[in-house]
Amino acid sequence: MPAPDSRSSRRYAIAGASGLVGGALARQLAADPRTGALHLLLRRQAPALASLPHAQVIAWPGGAVPRLSPIDTAICALGTTIKAAGSQAAFRTVDFDAVLDFARAARAADATRFAVISALGADAASAVFYNRVKGEMEQALIALGFRTLVIARPSLLLGDRAALGQAPRFGEALAQTLTPWMTWFTPRRVRPIRAEHVATGLLAALADADAGVRVLESDALQRLADTAMPVH
């Protein structure tokens, strides 16, 4: 792989790289010659990620975020479910508190661009607890004042959680089975989307993002991915 051009190389930090989307983001950035540094905040060991080009693993078992070296761009792919977390309070600790803690650490490390994996239906006024927390998290990130903020709201994710040592999620498992038969009549905005396509679409949006806030629904992520991916 050619050495990155110092005039265009970027320094990234990713939180949640051990997940479906976070892992795809880490692999795609590691393969990009424009990436100069890739800091991966991980809660558990992940040898495959640690061996990626440019990667520096930073242990983050929870609590305070470790001090970050100067970065340009931070991407947060943290996320769990209420079932996996064990309670609504534990879910909020990950999907709100940890996300904001990482964002503040990124600001302190000079990041001007921030991207986050939120969820379809995120709405701070929602009666649904999950959607409400996601919406409140988005609003809190906006208030931090990053020059550029990209918010991705994917639908159900398609990918192999078992390969990551994660328990399957019922909705995603059902989507994996039904997707081949439901694609033709399901609106693209709610259609299940591959984790790799979420990562590709998000990075494409970051590549040409102007100052301000950009919200990408699932259909927009898929269109960006379709445009960015080579045709075979």
FENHU-V866149 format. One record per backbone hydrogen bond with DSSP energy under -1.0 kcal/mol. NH is the residue of the N-H (numbers start at 0). CO is the residue of the C=O. If there is no record, write none. Layout:
BEGIN
<<NH CO> <NH CO>>
END
This chain:
BEGIN
<<7 4> <8 4> <9 33> <11 36> <12 72> <13 38> <14 74> <15 40> <18 15> <22 18> <23 19> <24 20> <25 21> <26 22> <27 23> <28 24> <29 25> <30 26> <31 28> <34 31> <35 9> <36 9> <37 53> <38 11> <39 55> <40 13> <41 57> <49 45> <50 46> <51 48> <54 51> <55 37> <57 39> <59 41> <70 108> <71 10> <72 10> <73 112> <74 12> <75 114> <76 14> <84 80> <85 81> <90 86> <91 87> <92 88> <93 89> <94 90> <95 91> <96 91> <97 92> <99 95> <100 96> <101 97> <102 98> <103 99> <104 100> <105 101> <106 102> <107 103> <108 104> <109 106> <110 105> <111 71> <112 71> <113 147> <114 73> <115 149> <116 75> <117 151> <119 153> <121 118> <122 130> <125 122> <131 127> <132 128> <133 129> <134 130> <135 131> <136 132> <137 133> <138 134> <139 135> <140 136> <141 137> <142 138> <143 140> <144 141> <147 111> <148 211> <149 113> <150 213> <151 115> <152 215> <157 192> <160 158> <163 160> <164 161> <165 160> <172 168> <173 169> <174 170> <175 171> <176 172> <177 173> <178 174> <180 177> <181 177> <182 178> <185 181> <189 186> <192 155> <194 157> <197 193> <198 194> <199 195> <200 196> <201 197> <202 198> <203 199> <204 200> <205 201> <206 202> <211 146> <213 148> <215 150> <220 216> <221 217> <222 218> <223 219> <224 220> <225 221> <226 222> <227 223> <228 224>>
END
